[in-house]
Amino acid sequence: DHDEEEEEEEESVVSRQESSEIEMKVVDSCSFSDINEANDNWNANTDYVEKLVWYRDRRRLGIIGTLVVVFLAGCSSLYFSGGNEQTGNPKEADTFDATIKENIPDSNHVKEDDPIYPLPPPPPIYHSVLQGGFDGTSLKPLSADDFKNIIEKITPDADILSNSETPQAKAMAWSLEERTKYNVEVPVRVGVRYALATLYYATNGDKWFNNTNWKSGHECLWNGVYCDLDANNIVSVTILNLVTNNLDGSIPEEIGYIESLQRIELGSNQLVGPIPQTFSRLYELRTLSVSDNQLTGEIGANIDGLTKLTNLDLASNRFRGHVPHGLGGIPTLSYVRLSNNRFTGAFPTSFISLNNLHTLLIDNNAIGGTLPALIGMMKTLVNLRLHKNDFYGDLPNFSDAILLETAHFDDNFFKGPLPQFGSQRLRELYLDKNSLTGAIPISYGGHPKLQILSARNNDLSSTIPASLASATNLGVLDLSYNKLSGELSQNLSQLTQLRQLYLNNNRLQGSFPSWLGSMKNLEIAHFNNNLFSGDLQLGYEFENLDYLTEFTIEFNQISGIVPEDVCDLLLDVLTADCWGNPAALDCPCCTKCF
């Protein structure tokens, strides 16, 4: 009987090889014979599972192999398209596939933050003027009715003051209560304290990160409030600085009553709503900085009349509408930062008349139209960032902008040739993601301080000028996704400060540059999707590229072997044409083969 059971079990195992389920015999009894039978059962099932797993893996490997072949065929067609065909004459491909161009990945190098306007430290306040009672310059003590009359002139809406839940009503109640504690005898200061208290209640002051001394004692000792002595030796509030302090709410109109304010700095909070219209009364205001909030609405009359304004920072909010031309009528403006908003319309040509303007940052909006040629004649301009807008037409030359240091024109719809620059201070030049054509100007090598030259994803042609070797401070050179051709000049080996080099997806020809190892600081080198040919000769210096992390040379016509010295660098990304049998290039340490 026992032998018959074993034969039946073996037949069952064979019959179940095409099944996806495994039947296990459960043994409830603990008799000796049942234990032997259970062991036999276990061994049979173990053999069956091993066979089943082997058949499953073999089928999976076959399916995966088929999918890999199909996927690589698709990738090959993708890599060979878009300006870098591997077969045929590259000159016959005059158009860049629009779909491919839109899907080009962003560059690895990250832009530096916007240049921030340097603000002087707040003036010291001498505590001797704050001792004892407050300024006793009025002719008579102020009564409760006097307080109410002052507050009602600042907030004339009786319904707002009568509603105990409004910030204004809370601030008035606090002011009347404080009147019994401190001898506040100057009407202007009653209004200032009331306005500041309104801001406190309107922005959830109890939950500020730092509300030290607020609503207690002299307002000049409240955190973020700075005072100075005016011409009449009267203490006045001149600076309100509550940056990154968890203000949550809207800026009340009452702040516009503090006409002595010279600087308002409320950036990096959770402020909502518009800029108060009463700000148009702040004739002494030099700095208005409310960046990194959720402020909305349009700007215009509330700012246009601030004739002493030098620093305007409204970046990273939700402002909309046109950039007002009235800003061009503020001759003192030197720093304008309107980045990351929803501004539309054309470039405000009135800005050209701002003879003190050194920084203009209006990137990441929807501003369109053409740039006026006169912008290139602004002699005081140092920083210009217009990227990620809807500008089109030719870029003007900046031959007269002799102080220009950063120029960002990327991600627009500019066409035509690359502009010329007359500044010897130029450090950053971004021209990416436009439709610029023609050759790279030889004059670009004449900018000794140039650190970043990025013109990826355009329709540039001709060769890479050898004169770029004169820009010896160049750290990032990105000319990828263009139609550049010809051989690379060995003069480029003089760029020893270069950290990131992107020449991929062009039509560069000739032998692969053996002098690459002379760029001792190189971190990223992308040469893939070109027409380089011949044996791979990297030179003995290549092994000294200790900072190198990415090296891509796939989809070329290079043959030979990737040297062991390259493998010893342990690169994060090393890709080549090492797929197939025989492979075009032998690369035992590549992270990916094509």
C-alpha positions as CSV (number, residue, x, y, z in Angstrom):
1,D,0.0,0.0,0.0
2,H,2.8,2.4,0.9
3,D,4.5,1.8,-2.5
4,E,1.3,2.4,-4.3
5,E,0.8,5.7,-2.5
6,E,4.4,6.8,-3.5
7,E,3.7,6.0,-7.2
8,E,0.4,7.9,-7.1
9,E,2.3,10.9,-5.5
10,E,5.0,10.9,-8.2
11,E,2.3,10.8,-10.9
12,S,0.5,13.6,-9.2
13,V,3.7,15.7,-9.2
14,V,4.3,15.2,-12.9
15,S,0.6,16.0,-13.8
16,R,0.8,19.2,-11.8
17,Q,3.9,20.6,-13.6
18,E,1.6,22.8,-15.8
19,S,-0.6,23.9,-12.9
20,S,-0.1,27.2,-10.9
21,E,-1.2,25.7,-7.6
22,I,0.5,23.3,-5.2
23,E,-1.4,20.8,-3.1
24,M,0.0,20.0,0.2
25,K,-1.2,16.9,2.2
26,V,-2.0,17.9,5.8
27,V,-1.1,15.4,8.5
28,D,-3.1,15.6,11.7
29,S,-2.0,12.3,13.3
30,C,1.3,12.0,15.1
31,S,1.8,8.2,14.4
32,F,5.2,7.0,13.2
33,S,3.9,5.9,9.9
34,D,2.2,9.2,9.3
35,I,5.4,11.0,10.0
36,N,7.3,9.0,7.4
37,E,4.5,9.6,4.9
38,A,4.6,13.4,5.7
39,N,8.3,13.4,5.1
40,D,7.8,11.8,1.7
41,N,5.1,14.3,0.9
42,W,7.4,17.2,1.9
43,N,10.3,16.0,-0.3
44,A,8.0,15.5,-3.3
45,N,6.5,18.9,-3.0
46,T,10.0,20.5,-2.5
47,D,11.1,18.9,-5.8
48,Y,8.0,20.1,-7.5
49,V,8.3,23.7,-6.3
50,E,11.9,23.8,-7.5
51,K,10.9,22.6,-11.0
52,L,7.9,25.0,-11.1
53,V,10.1,28.0,-10.2
54,W,12.6,27.0,-12.9
55,Y,9.9,26.8,-15.6
56,R,8.4,30.1,-14.4
57,D,11.8,31.9,-14.4
58,R,12.6,30.5,-17.9
59,R,9.3,31.8,-19.3
60,R,9.8,35.2,-17.6
61,L,13.3,35.6,-18.9
62,G,12.0,34.9,-22.4
63,I,9.4,37.6,-22.1
64,I,11.8,40.1,-20.5
65,G,14.3,39.5,-23.3
66,T,11.7,40.2,-25.9
67,L,10.6,43.4,-24.2
68,V,14.2,44.5,-23.8
69,V,14.9,44.1,-27.5
70,V,11.7,46.0,-28.4
71,F,12.6,48.8,-25.9
72,L,16.1,49.2,-27.1
73,A,14.9,49.4,-30.7
74,G,12.6,52.2,-29.7
75,C,15.3,54.0,-27.7
76,S,17.7,53.7,-30.6
77,S,15.3,55.5,-32.9
78,L,14.7,58.2,-30.3
79,Y,18.4,58.8,-29.8
80,F,19.1,58.9,-33.5
81,S,16.4,61.5,-34.1
82,G,16.4,65.2,-33.2
83,G,19.5,66.6,-34.8
84,N,21.9,63.7,-34.3
85,E,21.2,61.1,-36.9
86,Q,23.7,58.3,-36.8
87,T,23.2,57.2,-40.4
88,G,23.2,59.3,-43.6
89,N,24.4,62.8,-44.0
90,P,23.6,65.0,-40.9
91,K,23.3,68.0,-43.1
92,E,20.2,66.6,-44.6
93,A,18.3,67.0,-41.3
94,D,17.4,70.7,-41.3
95,T,14.6,70.5,-38.8
96,F,14.6,69.6,-35.1
97,D,11.7,67.3,-34.1
98,A,9.4,69.6,-32.2
99,T,8.1,66.9,-30.0
100,I,11.5,65.7,-29.0
101,K,12.6,69.3,-28.4
102,E,9.8,69.9,-25.9
103,N,10.7,66.8,-24.0
104,I,14.4,67.6,-23.6
105,P,15.3,67.3,-19.9
106,D,16.4,70.2,-17.9
107,S,20.0,70.8,-17.3
108,N,21.7,69.4,-14.2
109,H,23.3,72.7,-13.2
110,V,21.2,74.7,-10.9
111,K,21.0,78.5,-11.1
112,E,22.1,80.6,-8.2
113,D,19.4,82.4,-6.2
114,D,18.4,85.9,-7.2
115,P,20.8,88.6,-6.1
116,I,19.3,90.2,-3.0
117,Y,19.5,93.9,-2.5
118,P,21.9,94.6,0.4
119,L,20.0,96.5,3.1
120,P,21.8,98.5,5.7
121,P,21.4,97.5,9.4
122,P,18.6,99.3,11.3
123,P,19.7,102.5,13.2
124,P,20.4,102.2,16.9
125,I,17.7,103.6,19.2
126,Y,19.0,105.2,22.4
127,H,17.1,104.0,25.3
128,S,17.5,107.3,27.1
129,V,14.7,108.8,25.0
130,L,12.4,105.9,26.0
131,Q,12.8,106.1,29.7
132,G,9.8,106.8,32.0
133,G,6.6,108.1,30.3
134,F,6.3,108.6,26.6
135,D,7.0,111.9,24.8
136,G,5.4,114.7,26.6
137,T,5.1,117.1,23.7
138,S,1.3,117.7,23.7
139,L,-0.3,120.5,25.5
140,K,-2.7,118.4,27.4
141,P,-3.2,114.7,28.3
142,L,-5.3,112.7,25.8
143,S,-8.7,111.4,26.9
144,A,-10.5,108.3,25.9
145,D,-12.5,110.3,23.4
146,D,-9.3,111.8,22.0
147,F,-8.1,108.2,21.4
148,K,-11.3,107.2,19.7
149,N,-11.2,110.3,17.5
150,I,-7.7,109.5,16.3
151,I,-8.5,105.9,15.6
152,E,-11.7,106.8,13.7
153,K,-9.7,109.0,11.4
154,I,-7.5,106.1,10.6
155,T,-10.4,103.6,10.3
156,P,-13.5,105.6,9.4
157,D,-15.7,102.6,8.9
158,A,-17.9,102.5,12.0
159,D,-19.1,99.0,11.3
160,I,-15.5,97.6,11.4
161,L,-14.8,99.3,14.7
162,S,-18.1,98.2,16.2
163,N,-17.5,94.5,15.3
164,S,-15.6,93.1,18.3
165,E,-14.1,90.3,16.1
166,T,-12.3,92.6,13.7
167,P,-8.5,93.3,14.1
168,Q,-9.4,97.0,14.2
169,A,-11.8,96.7,17.0
170,K,-9.4,94.5,19.0
171,A,-6.6,97.0,18.4
172,M,-8.9,99.9,19.5
173,A,-9.8,98.1,22.7
174,W,-6.2,97.4,23.4
175,S,-5.3,101.1,22.8
176,L,-7.9,102.3,25.3
177,E,-6.7,99.8,27.9
178,E,-3.1,100.9,27.4
179,R,-4.0,104.5,27.8
180,T,-4.5,103.8,31.5
181,K,-1.0,102.3,31.8
182,Y,1.2,104.7,29.8
183,N,1.1,108.4,29.3
184,V,0.9,108.5,25.4
185,E,0.5,112.1,24.8
186,V,1.4,112.5,21.1
187,P,-1.6,111.9,18.8
188,V,0.6,110.6,15.9
189,R,2.0,107.9,18.2
190,V,-1.5,106.9,19.3
191,G,-2.2,106.2,15.6
192,V,1.1,104.4,15.0
193,R,0.5,102.1,18.0
194,Y,-3.0,101.4,16.9
195,A,-1.9,100.6,13.3
196,L,0.8,98.2,14.6
197,A,-1.6,96.5,16.9
198,T,-4.0,96.1,14.0
199,L,-1.3,94.3,12.1
200,Y,-0.7,92.1,15.1
201,Y,-4.3,91.0,15.3
202,A,-4.8,90.8,11.5
203,T,-1.9,88.3,11.1
204,N,-2.5,86.1,14.2
205,G,0.3,87.7,16.3
206,D,-0.1,85.3,19.1
207,K,1.3,82.6,16.9
208,W,4.2,84.6,15.5
209,F,7.6,83.0,15.9
210,N,8.8,86.1,17.8
211,N,6.4,88.6,19.2
212,T,8.6,89.8,22.0
213,N,7.3,93.0,23.8
214,W,4.5,93.5,21.3
215,K,1.5,95.3,22.9
216,S,3.7,96.0,25.9
217,G,5.7,99.2,26.7
218,H,7.2,101.4,24.0
219,E,6.6,100.3,20.4
220,C,10.2,101.0,19.5
221,L,11.1,98.0,21.7
222,W,8.7,95.6,20.0
223,N,10.5,92.9,18.0
224,G,10.9,93.9,14.4
225,V,10.0,97.6,15.0
226,Y,12.9,100.1,14.6
227,C,12.8,103.8,15.3
228,D,14.9,106.8,14.7
229,L,14.9,110.5,15.7
230,D,13.5,112.8,13.1
231,A,14.6,116.4,12.4
232,N,12.5,117.6,15.4
233,N,14.1,115.1,17.8
234,I,10.9,113.1,17.9
235,V,11.1,109.3,18.0
236,S,9.5,107.8,14.8
237,V,8.9,104.3,13.6
238,T,11.1,103.9,10.4
239,I,11.5,100.2,9.9
240,L,9.1,97.3,10.1
241,N,10.9,94.0,9.7
242,L,9.0,90.8,10.4
243,V,10.6,88.5,7.8
244,T,10.0,84.8,8.3
245,N,7.9,85.3,11.4
246,N,4.7,83.3,10.6
247,L,2.5,86.2,9.9
248,D,-0.8,84.7,8.7
249,G,-3.5,87.0,7.3
250,S,-3.7,90.2,5.3
251,I,-1.8,93.5,5.6
252,P,-4.3,96.0,7.1
253,E,-4.8,99.3,5.4
254,E,-4.0,101.0,8.7
255,I,-0.2,100.3,8.1
256,G,-0.3,103.1,5.5
257,Y,-0.9,105.6,8.4
258,I,2.7,105.1,9.7
259,E,4.0,107.8,7.3
260,S,7.4,107.7,8.8
261,L,8.1,104.2,7.6
262,Q,11.2,103.9,5.4
263,R,11.4,100.1,5.1
264,I,8.7,97.5,5.1
265,E,10.1,93.9,5.1
266,L,7.5,91.2,5.5
267,G,8.9,88.5,3.3
268,S,8.6,84.7,3.8
269,N,5.3,84.6,5.7
270,Q,1.7,83.6,4.8
271,L,0.3,86.9,3.9
272,V,-2.7,87.0,1.6
273,G,-4.8,89.7,-0.1
274,P,-3.6,92.8,-1.9
275,I,-1.0,95.5,-1.1
276,P,-3.0,98.2,0.8
277,Q,-4.0,101.2,-1.2
278,T,-2.9,103.4,1.7
279,F,0.7,102.5,0.9
280,S,0.6,105.3,-1.6
281,R,0.9,107.7,1.4
282,L,4.2,106.3,2.5
283,Y,6.2,109.0,0.8
284,E,9.4,108.2,2.9
285,L,9.4,104.6,1.9
286,R,12.7,103.3,0.4
287,T,12.2,99.6,0.6
288,L,9.1,97.5,0.1
289,S,9.8,93.8,0.4
290,V,6.9,91.3,0.6
291,S,8.3,88.4,-1.3
292,D,7.5,84.7,-0.7
293,N,3.9,85.1,0.4
294,Q,0.5,84.6,-1.3
295,L,-0.4,88.2,-2.0
296,T,-2.8,88.8,-4.9
297,G,-4.2,91.6,-7.0
298,E,-2.6,94.2,-9.3
299,I,0.0,96.8,-8.4
300,G,-0.1,100.3,-9.6
301,A,-1.4,103.4,-7.9
302,N,-0.5,102.0,-4.5
303,I,3.2,102.1,-5.5
304,D,3.6,104.5,-8.4
305,G,3.8,107.6,-6.2
306,L,6.5,106.4,-3.9
307,T,9.1,108.7,-5.3
308,K,11.9,107.7,-2.9
309,L,11.5,104.0,-3.4
310,T,14.8,102.2,-4.2
311,N,14.2,98.6,-3.5
312,L,11.0,96.8,-4.7
313,D,10.7,93.1,-4.0
314,L,7.3,91.5,-4.8
315,A,8.7,88.1,-5.9
316,S,7.0,84.7,-5.4
317,N,3.4,85.9,-4.9
318,R,0.3,85.8,-7.0
319,F,0.2,89.3,-8.4
320,R,-1.4,89.6,-11.8
321,G,-2.0,92.2,-14.5
322,H,0.6,94.4,-16.3
323,V,3.8,95.6,-14.7
324,P,2.8,99.3,-14.3
325,H,4.7,101.7,-16.5
326,G,4.5,104.2,-13.6
327,L,7.4,102.4,-11.9
328,G,9.5,103.9,-14.6
329,G,8.7,107.3,-13.1
330,I,10.4,106.5,-9.8
331,P,13.9,107.8,-10.6
332,T,15.4,106.3,-7.4
333,L,14.6,102.7,-8.2
334,S,17.7,100.6,-8.3
335,Y,16.4,97.1,-7.5
336,V,13.2,95.6,-8.9
337,R,12.3,91.9,-8.3
338,L,8.9,90.8,-9.6
339,S,9.9,87.1,-10.3
340,N,7.5,84.2,-9.9
341,N,4.2,85.9,-10.2
342,R,1.4,86.0,-12.9
343,F,2.2,89.3,-14.6
344,T,1.2,89.6,-18.2
345,G,1.4,92.3,-20.9
346,A,4.5,93.7,-22.5
347,F,7.9,94.7,-21.2
348,P,7.5,98.2,-19.5
349,T,9.6,100.4,-21.8
350,S,9.5,103.1,-19.1
351,F,12.1,101.1,-17.2
352,I,14.7,102.2,-19.8
353,S,14.7,105.7,-18.3
354,L,15.7,104.4,-14.8
355,N,19.2,105.7,-14.6
356,N,19.9,104.1,-11.3
357,L,18.5,100.6,-12.0
358,H,21.1,97.9,-11.5
359,T,18.9,94.8,-10.9
360,L,15.8,93.9,-12.9
361,L,14.3,90.4,-12.2
362,I,11.0,89.7,-13.8
363,D,11.5,86.0,-14.6
364,N,8.8,83.3,-14.2
365,N,5.8,85.3,-15.4
366,A,3.8,85.5,-18.6
367,I,5.2,88.8,-19.9
368,G,5.5,88.9,-23.7
369,G,6.3,90.9,-26.7
370,T,9.6,92.0,-28.0
371,L,12.4,93.6,-26.0
372,P,13.2,97.2,-26.9
373,A,16.6,97.7,-28.4
374,L,17.4,100.5,-25.9
375,I,17.5,98.0,-23.0
376,G,21.0,97.1,-24.3
377,M,22.1,100.7,-23.6
378,M,21.3,100.8,-19.9
379,K,24.7,101.6,-18.5
380,T,23.9,100.9,-14.9
381,L,22.3,97.4,-15.4
382,V,24.1,94.7,-13.5
383,N,21.6,91.8,-13.2
384,L,19.0,91.1,-15.8
385,R,16.7,88.0,-15.5
386,L,13.9,87.6,-18.1
387,H,13.8,83.8,-18.3
388,K,10.6,81.8,-18.3
389,N,8.3,84.4,-20.0
390,D,6.7,84.7,-23.4
391,F,9.2,87.1,-25.1
392,Y,9.8,86.7,-28.8
393,G,11.7,88.3,-31.6
394,D,15.4,89.1,-31.8
395,L,17.5,89.7,-28.8
396,P,19.1,93.1,-28.8
397,N,22.8,93.6,-28.4
398,F,24.1,94.7,-25.0
399,S,27.3,96.4,-26.1
400,D,26.7,99.5,-24.0
401,A,25.6,97.7,-20.8
402,I,29.2,97.8,-19.6
403,L,28.4,96.7,-16.0
404,L,26.3,93.7,-16.8
405,E,27.2,90.6,-14.8
406,T,24.2,88.2,-15.2
407,A,21.9,87.9,-18.2
408,H,19.2,85.2,-18.2
409,F,17.1,85.0,-21.4
410,D,16.3,81.2,-21.3
411,D,12.9,79.6,-21.8
412,N,11.4,82.2,-24.1
413,F,10.7,82.4,-27.8
414,F,13.6,84.5,-28.9
415,K,15.0,83.9,-32.4
416,G,17.8,85.2,-34.6
417,P,21.5,85.3,-33.8
418,L,23.1,85.4,-30.3
419,P,23.5,88.9,-28.9
420,Q,26.8,90.7,-28.4
421,F,27.9,91.9,-24.9
422,G,30.3,94.7,-24.1
423,S,30.7,94.1,-20.4
424,Q,34.0,92.7,-19.1
425,R,32.2,91.7,-15.9
426,L,29.8,89.2,-17.5
427,R,29.6,86.1,-15.3
428,E,26.4,84.3,-16.2
429,L,24.8,84.0,-19.7
430,Y,21.7,81.8,-20.1
431,L,20.2,81.5,-23.5
432,D,18.6,78.0,-23.3
433,K,15.3,76.9,-24.7
434,N,14.8,79.4,-27.4
435,S,14.9,79.3,-31.2
436,L,18.3,81.1,-31.6
437,T,20.2,80.4,-34.8
438,G,23.6,80.9,-36.3
439,A,27.1,80.6,-34.9
440,I,28.5,81.2,-31.4
441,P,30.1,84.6,-31.5
442,I,33.9,84.5,-31.3
443,S,33.6,87.5,-28.9
444,Y,32.2,85.3,-26.2
445,G,35.8,84.2,-25.5
446,G,36.6,87.8,-24.6
447,H,34.7,87.7,-21.3
448,P,37.4,86.9,-18.8
449,K,35.0,86.5,-15.9
450,L,32.4,84.4,-17.6
451,Q,31.6,81.4,-15.4
452,I,28.4,80.0,-17.0
453,L,27.6,79.9,-20.7
454,S,24.4,77.9,-21.4
455,A,22.7,77.9,-24.8
456,R,21.2,74.4,-24.8
457,N,18.1,73.5,-26.8
458,N,18.4,76.0,-29.7
459,D,19.2,75.7,-33.4
460,L,22.8,76.9,-33.2
461,S,25.0,75.7,-36.0
462,S,28.6,76.0,-37.2
463,T,31.6,75.0,-35.0
464,I,32.4,75.7,-31.4
465,P,34.9,78.6,-31.6
466,A,38.4,78.0,-30.3
467,S,38.3,81.5,-28.8
468,L,36.1,80.2,-25.9
469,A,39.4,78.8,-24.5
470,S,40.2,82.4,-23.5
471,A,37.3,82.4,-21.0
472,T,39.5,80.6,-18.5
473,N,37.1,81.1,-15.6
474,L,34.3,79.1,-17.4
475,G,32.9,76.5,-15.0
476,V,29.7,75.4,-16.9
477,L,29.5,75.1,-20.7
478,D,26.2,73.7,-22.0
479,L,25.8,73.7,-25.7
480,S,23.7,70.5,-25.9
481,Y,20.7,69.9,-28.2
482,N,21.8,72.1,-31.1
483,K,23.2,71.5,-34.5
484,L,26.9,72.3,-33.8
485,S,29.3,70.4,-36.1
486,G,33.0,70.1,-36.9
487,E,35.8,69.0,-34.7
488,L,36.6,70.2,-31.2
489,S,39.6,72.5,-30.9
490,Q,42.4,71.4,-28.6
491,N,42.5,74.9,-27.4
492,L,39.5,74.1,-25.2
493,S,41.8,72.0,-23.0
494,Q,42.8,75.4,-21.5
495,L,39.5,75.5,-19.7
496,T,40.9,74.0,-16.6
497,Q,38.2,75.5,-14.3
498,L,35.5,73.7,-16.2
499,R,33.2,71.6,-14.0
500,Q,30.3,70.7,-16.2
501,L,30.6,70.2,-20.0
502,Y,27.5,69.3,-22.0
503,L,28.1,68.9,-25.7
504,N,25.6,66.0,-26.3
505,N,23.0,65.9,-29.0
506,N,24.9,67.8,-31.7
507,R,26.7,66.8,-34.9
508,L,30.3,67.1,-33.6
509,Q,32.7,65.0,-35.6
510,G,36.3,63.8,-35.7
511,S,38.3,61.9,-33.1
512,F,37.1,61.9,-29.5
513,P,39.1,64.6,-27.5
514,S,42.1,62.9,-25.9
515,W,42.9,66.1,-24.1
516,L,39.9,65.9,-21.8
517,G,42.0,64.8,-18.9
518,S,43.6,68.2,-18.6
519,M,40.3,69.6,-17.2
520,K,41.2,68.7,-13.7
521,N,38.0,70.0,-12.1
522,L,35.6,68.2,-14.5
523,E,32.6,66.7,-12.8
524,I,30.2,66.0,-15.7
525,A,31.1,65.3,-19.3
526,H,28.3,64.5,-21.8
527,F,29.3,63.7,-25.4
528,N,26.6,61.3,-26.3
529,N,24.6,61.5,-29.5
530,N,27.2,63.0,-31.8
531,L,29.3,61.8,-34.7
532,F,32.6,61.2,-33.0
533,S,34.5,58.3,-34.6
534,G,37.7,56.2,-34.4
535,D,39.3,54.5,-31.5
536,L,38.7,55.8,-28.0
537,Q,41.9,57.5,-26.8
538,L,41.5,59.2,-23.5
539,G,45.1,59.9,-22.6
540,Y,47.0,59.1,-19.4
541,E,45.7,62.3,-17.7
542,F,42.1,61.0,-17.7
543,E,42.8,58.9,-14.6
544,N,43.4,62.1,-12.6
545,L,39.8,63.4,-13.0
546,D,39.1,62.7,-9.3
547,Y,35.9,64.8,-9.4
548,L,34.3,63.2,-12.4
549,T,30.9,61.5,-11.7
550,E,29.2,61.4,-15.1
551,F,30.8,60.5,-18.5
552,T,28.4,59.7,-21.4
553,I,29.7,58.8,-24.9
554,E,26.9,56.5,-26.3
555,F,25.4,56.9,-29.8
556,N,28.6,57.9,-31.6
557,Q,30.9,55.9,-33.9
558,I,33.6,55.2,-31.3
559,S,35.3,51.9,-31.1
560,G,37.9,50.3,-28.8
561,I,38.0,49.7,-25.1
562,V,37.1,51.9,-22.1
563,P,40.4,51.8,-20.1
564,E,40.6,50.3,-16.7
565,D,41.7,53.8,-15.4
566,V,38.2,55.0,-16.2
567,C,36.7,52.1,-14.4
568,D,38.8,52.9,-11.3
569,L,37.1,56.3,-11.1
570,L,33.9,54.5,-10.0
571,L,31.7,56.9,-11.8
572,D,28.0,57.3,-10.9
573,V,27.1,57.4,-14.6
574,L,29.2,55.8,-17.4
575,T,27.4,55.0,-20.6
576,A,28.7,53.9,-24.0
577,D,27.8,51.8,-27.1
578,C,28.7,48.6,-25.4
579,W,25.5,46.6,-26.2
580,G,25.5,43.7,-28.6
581,N,27.8,41.0,-29.7
582,P,30.2,42.2,-30.8
583,A,29.8,45.6,-29.1
584,A,31.1,48.7,-30.8
585,L,32.9,49.6,-27.6
586,D,34.1,47.3,-24.8
587,C,33.2,48.7,-21.5
588,P,33.3,46.3,-18.5
589,C,32.3,48.9,-16.0
590,C,29.6,50.9,-17.7
591,T,26.5,51.6,-15.7
592,K,24.4,51.4,-18.9
593,C,25.1,50.1,-22.4
594,F,23.4,51.1,-25.6
